Structure formats: C-alpha cells, structure tokens
C-alpha cells in the first residue's frame, strides 16, 4: 500500500467518502486527508467517526484561510492535536496576491503559534506536518529551527516537516535537506526543469508521494471510483517518472518511498494495482 500524503478528502461530496475509501483500499492505496481550518477538521472528524476505516485525518490551518477568528481557530487546533499526529495543510504564502488578503506578519504569527502548540503536545510519536511554502521557504525553515523542531538537530523533535509541492530556491532546498526534512512529490514538480533538478538531488529516503487532489472544492467532482483511479494512477506515474529521472529501477525508488512511508506514517507498503 502506498500513501498519498496530501489529499483534500473534504473536497469530495460526503456521500462519496465511504465508496472512495473502499475503492482505494481495494486498489492498495490510502490518503492523508488535509484540511484547511481546524474547525473543518472537527467537522470531518465527526462525520468520519461512524466509519470503521477511513483516511488519516490531518488538522490544518492553511494561510489563505486565516481570518478574524484566528484566535478561536488556534484553540481548536491545540485541542485537535491530542487526537491526531497529522498536521496540514499549514504554512506560509508570500505571493503578492495572497499578502493583500492575509499579511505576512499575521501568517507568520499564526504559524509560529501552531508550532508552539505542537511542541507543547505530548504524544508518543511526533506530529507530521504537510507545509505550504510559496515564496516563504526560508521563513518556514527559520521558524522550524527557532521552535526547536529541526529534525536533524533534535532526534526527539515533536515535528516531522514535509514540504508540500516545494518550489523554493536551490539554497533553500539545500538547507531543507541538511535540516533533515522531507519533500512530498507533486506531479507538477516533474513538469519543470527546476523541479526535476531538485528531485534528482534529494536523497531517496526523504521523498514521499502526493496528488493534491481534488483541485478545488468547486471543481466538478468525478465519482468515487474515478477519483480513486486518479489517485492510484498519479502515484504510479510519479514513481515511474522519479525512477527515470534518477536513473534507477522503478522497484528501487518504490522501495525507498515505501520504507519512508512505513517509518513515518506506519503504513505497511506493498505493490498496488494500477
């Protein structure tokens, strides 16, 4: 079983949730369900409580969705950390258009507080963060380091940082690798020269998979079977492209990603049906 570490499960209509999960399981895949606000996590958690099996639920606070209620959302976030070790989607977005909506200082303050809440939570295993870093990777790395959450320097860190769809500079990538962090490989990264260069450099045991599907909550949504097929085919094609890029057998890169997935997420991996 291979894991899509960044999937927007709550973008699917609720009636598609159970058949989607069942079809994924049949195909040998599973997902981490990212959320955009802590309150959205709570709603999804309540909806999924009736199901015996489902995705791994992740509590998020996306920088686009920081609003006047952020103090209340942070309290919900802190409470949710005791019930899940998955955090996302969180991070910073310093694209000019986004800064007009949520200023950099507010984004930074909220992300810092998220890290403080994580550091203060005592679970037996560290929290795994899926981090959005548009034009902001250096600031995110600074905040991770200042919070004491750099995995290379603190083996007992409360945080495992996974950089989602990374598009920072070469120097930021070097710093990320040296700090012991991870990349989740989005198919779009394989479409650019810079993305391919980066993915050839990152140690194989720091790579994870993601689809970032569905594209938006407003986009036309296929049925559960079609969505599951999109996830599985995207994971498979990403592994194939990574193997070709790095000049290794597909079995070798699959084994490396599977081992990292099992070590971090506790997902036992096996070949899946395309």
N, C-alpha and C positions, 0 to 999 in steps of 0.2 A: 504494500500500500504506500503510495506517495501522497504527500501533503501539499495542498495549495495554501500557502501561509498567509495569503491576503485576498480574501473573497468577501464581497459585500452581500452576504446572505439576506440581510433585511431589505435589500432592493428587490428581492423576489416577492411576489404575492404570497401571503401567508398560506394559502391553500396549496401552493407548490412546494412548501418546505419539506414535508414528510416524503413525498414521492421523489424529490430531488436527492435527499439524503440516502434513500433506499437504492436509487439507481447508481449513485456514486459508490456506495458500498459494494454493490454487485460488480461494478467495474474496477474495484480495488483502489479507490481514491477517497480522500476526505479533505475537509477545508477548515481553516480558522476563520470564523465569522467576525470580521471587523465591524465596528460601529463608529458613528460619527459624534455622538454625545453620550455622556454617562446615563442620561435618562433613557436614551434609545437602547442601551444595553439592558437596563432594568426591564423595559417592555419586552425585549426579545427573550430575556431570561424567563420571564413569567410565561410567555407563550410556549417556550420550549420545555417547560417543566413537566408537561403532560406526556412528553415523548421519552421512551426508554433510551433512545440513541439519537444523536444529533451532532452538529458541528461543535468544535471547541469555540466557546463564546469569548470574545475579546472586548474589554471595556475601553472605549476610545474617547478622545476629545480632539476632533480634527480642527486645525487652526482656522479653517473657513467658517466654522460653526461656533466660534467663541462670541458670546453676546453679553448683554447686560446682566444676565442671570449667572454669570460665570462662577461667582462665589458659591451659589447653591449647587451648581453642577460639580464643582470641586468636592463638595461634601458627599455627593452621591458617588463620585469616583472613589473617594477614600473608603467608603463603606463597601463598594463592589470589589475592591482589591482583596478582601478576605475570602471571596468566593470564586475567583479566577486568577490564574497566573499569566493570563494572556492580556496584553495591553495594546490597543490600537484601534483605530488609526490615530496617532498623535504626532506632534512635531511642529515645524515652523514653515511658513510660506512667505518669503520676502519678495515675490513678484510684485511689481509696482501696482498692478490692478488689485491684488489682494490686500496690499498695505493701505489702500484707501478705505477698505472695509474694516480691517482689523489691524491696528497699528503694530509695528514691530515690538514696541515695549510691552504692550499688553500680551501679545503672543508669547514673548519670552518669559514674562512673569508667570503666565499660566503653565507653560511647560516646566519651568523651574519648580513650581508647586506640585505638579504631577510627580516629578522625580522625588521630591521631599516626601510625599505621601507613600511612594513605593519604598523608599529607604526605611520608612517607619513601620512598614508592614512586615510581620514575622510569619511568613510561610516557610515550609521546609525547603522548597525549591525557589529559585529566583524567578522574577517576572520576565517574560519575553515581550519586548516592545517592537511593534512594527511602526517605523518612523518615516514620516513625510518630511523631505528636506529640499524644498525648492529655493534655490539661491540662499541657502541658510545652513549648509552642512557644517561650516566652521563654528557657527554659533551653537549648533546642536552638540558638536563634539566638545566645545568648551563647557557646556552645561553638564554633559555626562561626566566629564573629568572633574569638574568642581564639585559635583554631587557625590564624588567617591564611587561612581558607577562604571569606571573603566575596567573592563573585564581582564585585561592583560595585567593591570597593576593590582587588582584586588580579586584573587580567586574566590573570595567569599562574597562577591558583589551581589546585590539584590536585583541586578538588571542584566539581561542579555539583550543587546541592541541589534536589531535587524533593520538595515536601511532599505526602505521600500523604493524600488524604481529609481535608484541613485543616479543623479545627473550632475554631481558637483565637479570640482576641478581635480586634476591629477594629483596635486598636493594634498587635497582633502581625502582622496582615495587612499593615498599612502598613509596618511595619519589614521584613517579609519582601520586599515589593516593592522597597523602597529599597535593600535589600542585593543585589538582582539575582537572587533565587531564583525558583523555578518552582512551579506547582501542577499536580498531576495530578487531573483532574476525575473524581470518582466519581459515578455517577448519584444516589446518596443525597444528595449536596450540593444537587442541584436540587430536592429534595423539601421543603427547609426555607426559611423566609423569610430567615434569616441566610445560608444557603448561596447562595441566589440573589443576595442583595445583594452578597456577596463576589465572586461570579463575574461580576457586571456591572462591578466595579471593576478587576479585574486586567487589565493590558494583554494584548491578544490574543496577543502573541508570547511570553507567559510561561505559556501554557496547554498542557497535554498531556492525553492520554486514559488512563483506566484502567478496569478492570472489578472488580478484586479477587476474581475468580472462581478456582476454585470456592469456596463459602462456608466449607468446612472439610474437613479430610481424612476426617472421619467422616460427612459428609453423603452421601446417595445420589448416585451419580455417573452422569450420562447417558453415552451412548456418544460417541465422538469427534466424530461429525457433529453431534450435538445440542449438544455443548459449543462447537464451533467456531461454530455458528449463534448461540448465546448471546453469544459474544464479539463477532461481527460486528454483530448486531442492537443490542447495547448501545452499541458505538462509534457506530453510525449514529444511534441515538436521542439519544445525548448531544450529538452535533454539531447535530442538529436543534433540541434544546432550548436549547443555547447560542445558536444563531443567533436564535431567537425572543426569548430573554431580552435579548440585546444589541441587538436591533433591526437586524440585518444579514441579508444573504442567506446561506443555508447555504453557498454556494460560497465566500463571503468568509471565514467562520470556518474552513471546512475548509482553505482555502489557507494561512491563518495557522498553524494547528496543524501542517499538513503541513510547512511551511517550518521550524518549530522542531524538529519530529521529525527531519527530514533533517539539520539543522545539528548537533543534539546527538548523535543516535544513528547517523547515517549511513544511515538508512533512506530510500530513494527512494520518495516517496509518489505514489500515483495513486488515482483513484476506485476504490472496491471494490464488489463485488456484494453487495447486501443479500439 
